[in-house]
Amino acid sequence: MINPNGEVSIDKLSVQNSLAVAGAIAGPIKINGSNTLEFGAGINGKEVSAGKIGYQVWTTDAVDVVGAGTEITNRKIKFWAEGGATLN
């Protein structure tokens, strides 16, 4: 739905194809509240929290990134940064 102010809302959606966001975006893409962004949703055997990014969902005052895996003990995150990386 496109709201009168030009914002696009997706409330309940039966997804049959990918959602692609491209081109010039006038503002940030937002995920409101304590929701998460999930990668690998629907993959058989995936640990329930694996592949999720959430703001203060699991840890107060933190953005949590949960690695991929089938169990809590084997979740992994791999960084590819041939040009270098900085973590503060």
C-alpha positions in Angstrom: 0.0 0.0 0.0 1.3 3.5 -0.8 0.3 5.9 1.9 -0.6 9.6 1.1 2.8 10.7 2.3 4.5 8.4 -0.3 5.6 5.7 2.1 5.1 2.1 1.1 3.6 -0.3 3.7 3.6 -4.1 3.4 1.4 -5.5 6.1 0.2 -9.0 5.3 1.6 -10.4 2.1 1.4 -13.8 0.5 4.9 -13.8 -1.2 5.2 -15.7 -4.4 8.3 -13.9 -5.7 11.2 -11.9 -4.3 10.8 -8.3 -3.1 13.4 -6.2 -4.6 14.1 -2.6 -3.6 16.2 -0.7 -6.1 16.8 2.8 -7.4 16.9 6.1 -5.6 15.4 5.8 -2.2 14.3 9.1 -0.6 14.7 7.8 2.9 15.9 4.9 5.0 14.4 1.4 4.9 12.9 0.8 8.4 11.9 -2.2 10.4 9.8 -0.9 13.3 9.6 -2.2 16.9 11.4 -5.4 18.1 11.0 -7.2 14.8 13.8 -9.0 13.1 15.2 -9.3 9.6 15.6 -13.1 8.8 17.8 -14.7 6.2 17.1 -18.3 5.3 13.5 -18.3 6.5 11.8 -21.6 5.7 14.9 -23.7 5.3 14.4 -27.1 6.8 16.5 -27.8 9.9 17.5 -24.1 10.4 17.8 -23.2 14.1 14.9 -20.9 15.0 17.0 -17.7 15.7 19.7 -18.4 13.0 20.1 -15.9 10.3 18.4 -13.1 12.1 19.3 -9.5 12.8 17.4 -7.6 15.5 17.6 -4.4 17.4 17.3 -5.0 21.2 15.5 -8.3 20.6 17.9 -10.6 22.5 20.3 -8.1 24.1 19.4 -4.7 25.6 21.2 -1.7 23.9 22.6 -3.9 21.1 22.0 -4.9 17.5 22.3 -8.7 17.5 23.4 -10.7 14.4 22.8 -14.4 14.8 24.8 -16.8 12.6 23.5 -19.5 10.3 23.2 -23.1 11.6 21.0 -26.0 12.6 21.7 -25.8 16.3 22.8 -23.1 18.8 26.2 -24.8 19.1 27.0 -24.7 15.4 25.8 -21.2 14.3 28.4 -19.3 12.2 29.0 -15.9 10.7 31.7 -15.5 8.1 33.1 -12.1 7.0 34.6 -11.6 3.6 36.7 -8.5 3.6 39.7 -8.9 1.3 40.2 -5.1 1.5 40.2 -5.0 5.3 37.7 -4.5 8.1 37.4 -2.5 11.3 35.4 -3.4 14.4 35.2 -1.0 17.3 
